[in-house]
């Protein structure tokens, strides 16, 4: 799941051309594929390793408090 915050995505020239083609053709399937590939994946990649739940670590949080 993505962190909900303002994000900036840089598009390559070929991605801008693809976006323009999608808009001209009003191609809904291509639009969804573009969002998934070019937008979602870039945001997810930029947030990789930043979003980790304490439940995913495998550590026992209670043990950390006991050792203090």
N, CA, C and O of each residue as an XYZ file, in Angstrom:
272
protein
N       0.845     -1.174      0.000
C       0.000      0.000      0.000
C       0.892      1.238      0.000
O       1.931      1.275      0.659
N       0.473      2.227     -0.735
C       1.263      3.442     -0.847
C       0.997      4.386      0.316
O      -0.096      4.408      0.883
N       2.004      5.155      0.655
C       1.846      6.234      1.619
C       1.082      7.352      0.910
O       1.435      7.745     -0.202
N       0.048      7.855      1.551
C      -0.782      8.895      0.943
C      -0.149     10.249      1.222
O      -0.230     10.778      2.330
N       0.483     10.796      0.190
C       1.144     12.086      0.306
C       1.339     12.653     -1.095
O       1.142     11.948     -2.085
N       1.719     13.898     -1.180
C       1.978     14.531     -2.470
C       3.211     13.876     -3.089
O       4.230     13.686     -2.426
N       3.097     13.538     -4.367
C       4.199     12.885     -5.072
C       4.412     13.537     -6.423
O       3.483     14.076     -7.025
N       5.635     13.479     -6.884
C       5.990     13.985     -8.205
C       6.507     12.802     -9.013
O       7.342     12.030     -8.544
N       5.997     12.672    -10.235
C       6.416     11.574    -11.106
C       7.008     12.172    -12.372
O       6.368     12.983    -13.042
N       8.215     11.775    -12.694
C       8.863     12.219    -13.929
C       8.559     11.203    -15.022
O       8.730      9.998    -14.836
N       8.106     11.710    -16.165
C       7.802     10.847    -17.298
C       8.871     11.002    -18.368
O       9.347     12.104    -18.639
N       9.232      9.898    -18.958
C      10.147      9.907    -20.094
C       9.387     10.433    -21.311
O       8.159     10.360    -21.345
N      10.095     10.961    -22.310
C       9.406     11.473    -23.502
C       8.474     10.453    -24.153
O       7.388     10.806    -24.611
N       8.896      9.195    -24.195
C       8.032      8.170    -24.801
C       6.767      7.929    -23.968
O       5.720      7.582    -24.515
N       6.865      8.112    -22.646
C       5.684      7.983    -21.798
C       4.717      9.140    -22.025
O       3.501      8.952    -21.984
N       5.253     10.332    -22.263
C       4.407     11.482    -22.573
C       3.697     11.252    -23.905
O       2.517     11.574    -24.042
N       4.403     10.701    -24.879
C       3.789     10.388    -26.171
C       2.694      9.343    -26.009
O       1.634      9.453    -26.625
N       2.945      8.327    -25.182
C       1.935      7.297    -24.928
C       0.711      7.903    -24.252
O      -0.422      7.574    -24.602
N       0.936      8.780    -23.295
C      -0.166      9.456    -22.614
C      -0.985     10.285    -23.600
O      -2.215     10.267    -23.559
N      -0.314     11.000    -24.474
C      -1.014     11.799    -25.485
C      -1.847     10.901    -26.405
O      -2.985     11.234    -26.735
N      -1.281      9.773    -26.814
C      -2.021      8.829    -27.662
C      -3.263      8.301    -26.947
O      -4.336      8.204    -27.544
N      -3.112      7.963    -25.678
C      -4.243      7.465    -24.886
C      -5.341      8.512    -24.815
O      -6.520      8.191    -24.964
N      -4.960      9.761    -24.591
C      -5.955     10.835    -24.491
C      -6.663     11.064    -25.818
O      -7.880     11.246    -25.845
N      -5.924     11.058    -26.910
C      -6.528     11.268    -28.227
C      -7.477     10.125    -28.575
O      -8.587     10.352    -29.058
N      -7.031      8.895    -28.327
C      -7.840      7.713    -28.662
C      -8.927      7.427    -27.633
O      -9.824      6.622    -27.887
N      -8.855      8.079    -26.475
C      -9.770      7.815    -25.361
C      -9.802      6.315    -25.036
O     -10.864      5.716    -24.867
N      -8.619      5.742    -24.956
C      -8.437      4.305    -24.741
C      -8.399      4.007    -23.244
O      -7.374      4.208    -22.593
N      -9.507      3.532    -22.707
C      -9.607      3.291    -21.262
C      -8.710      2.154    -20.789
O      -8.094      2.256    -19.728
N      -8.629      1.088    -21.551
C      -7.775     -0.041    -21.148
C      -6.308      0.368    -21.129
O      -5.569      0.014    -20.210
N      -5.892      1.110    -22.144
C      -4.503      1.577    -22.193
C      -4.244      2.581    -21.077
O      -3.144      2.632    -20.526
N      -5.259      3.383    -20.741
C      -5.099      4.363    -19.661
C      -4.847      3.653    -18.338
O      -3.977      4.062    -17.570
N      -5.603      2.593    -18.068
C      -5.402      1.849    -16.825
C      -4.020      1.195    -16.806
O      -3.325      1.231    -15.791
N      -3.630      0.603    -17.922
C      -2.303     -0.023    -18.007
C      -1.202      1.017    -17.809
O      -0.202      0.742    -17.145
N      -1.378      2.203    -18.379
C      -0.391      3.276    -18.232
C      -0.291      3.722    -16.777
O       0.808      3.894    -16.250
N      -1.433      3.907    -16.133
C      -1.426      4.299    -14.715
C      -0.715      3.260    -13.870
O       0.087      3.592    -12.997
N      -1.016      2.009    -14.138
C      -0.428      0.917    -13.361
C       1.083      0.823    -13.590
O       1.852      0.653    -12.643
N       1.498      0.935    -14.849
C       2.916      0.760    -15.185
C       3.730      2.027    -14.935
O       4.771      1.973    -14.281
N       3.275      3.145    -15.439
C       4.098      4.351    -15.429
C       3.919      5.212    -14.191
O       4.851      5.915    -13.801
N       2.783      5.180    -13.578
C       2.544      6.051    -12.431
C       2.649      5.262    -11.121
O       3.490      5.564    -10.274
N       1.796      4.260    -10.965
C       1.762      3.510     -9.709
C       3.115      2.878     -9.397
O       3.608      2.984     -8.274
N       3.718      2.220    -10.389
C       4.989      1.541    -10.145
C       6.105      2.512     -9.768
O       6.949      2.196     -8.929
N       6.112      3.694    -10.387
C       7.146      4.683    -10.043
C       6.965      5.190     -8.618
O       7.945      5.353     -7.891
N       5.726      5.441     -8.214
C       5.480      5.896     -6.844
C       5.815      4.786     -5.858
O       6.450      5.031     -4.832
N       5.389      3.569     -6.168
C       5.683      2.438     -5.284
C       7.196      2.240     -5.156
O       7.698      1.980     -4.063
N       7.913      2.360     -6.259
C       9.370      2.191     -6.224
C      10.032      3.293     -5.385
O      10.996      3.038     -4.663
N       9.504      4.521     -5.489
C      10.097      5.623     -4.717
C       9.857      5.466     -3.219
O      10.617      5.991     -2.405
N       8.799      4.743     -2.860
C       8.492      4.546     -1.447
C       9.006      3.211     -0.909
O       8.836      2.910      0.272
N       9.627      2.423     -1.763
C      10.129      1.112     -1.354
C      11.090      1.258     -0.188
O      11.912      2.174     -0.170
N      10.995      0.379      0.765
C      11.833      0.333      1.965
C      11.543      1.461      2.949
O      12.195      1.554      3.988
N      10.580      2.312      2.639
C      10.224      3.358      3.599
C       8.985      2.966      4.383
O       8.823      3.370      5.534
N       8.114      2.186      3.771
C       6.868      1.814      4.424
C       6.967      0.391      4.944
O       6.850     -0.570      4.183
N       7.180      0.268      6.217
C       7.250     -1.050      6.822
C       6.469     -1.031      8.121
O       6.672     -0.173      8.981
N       5.598     -1.970      8.240
C       4.838     -2.110      9.469
C       5.714     -2.791     10.514
O       6.546     -3.633     10.176
N       5.533     -2.438     11.752
C       6.268     -3.112     12.832
C       5.874     -4.578     12.904
O       6.615     -5.394     13.450
N       4.715     -4.917     12.359
C       4.258     -6.306     12.360
C       4.993     -7.142     11.323
O       5.041     -8.366     11.440
N       5.570     -6.494     10.300
C       6.274     -7.204      9.237
C       7.715     -7.519      9.594
O       8.360     -8.284      8.877
N       8.237     -6.968     10.656
C       9.657     -7.109     10.968
C      10.013     -8.487     11.499
O      11.168     -8.903     11.406
N       9.057     -9.193     12.046
C       9.349    -10.488     12.635
C       9.859    -10.372     14.060
O       9.995    -11.378     14.757
N      10.140     -9.161     14.495
C      10.597     -8.935     15.860
C       9.422     -8.996     16.819
O       8.268     -8.800     16.437
N       9.745     -9.272     18.066
C       8.742     -9.251     19.109
C       8.866     -7.904     19.820
O       9.833     -7.684     20.550
N       7.901     -6.994     19.620
C       8.024     -5.652     20.216
C       8.069     -5.694     21.745
O       8.637     -4.793     22.363
N       7.497     -6.695     22.354
C       7.497     -6.812     23.801
C       8.920     -7.046     24.309
O       9.302     -6.503     25.345
N       9.701     -7.845     23.594
C      11.074     -8.111     23.994
C      11.925     -6.850     23.996
O      12.807     -6.695     24.841
N      11.666     -5.954     23.061
C      12.434     -4.707     23.010
C      12.196     -3.876     24.269
O      13.120     -3.242     24.778
N      10.983     -3.876     24.765
C      10.678     -3.119     25.988
C      11.270     -3.794     27.222
O      11.673     -3.115     28.167
N      11.324     -5.112     27.220
C      11.870     -5.834     28.374
C      13.367     -5.624     28.513
O      13.882     -5.624     29.631
N      14.068     -5.450     27.425
C      15.519     -5.322     27.476
C      15.974     -3.907     27.779
O      17.175     -3.680     27.931
N      15.086     -2.968     27.869
C      15.461     -1.583     28.158
C      15.728     -1.366     29.610
O      16.055     -0.252     30.017
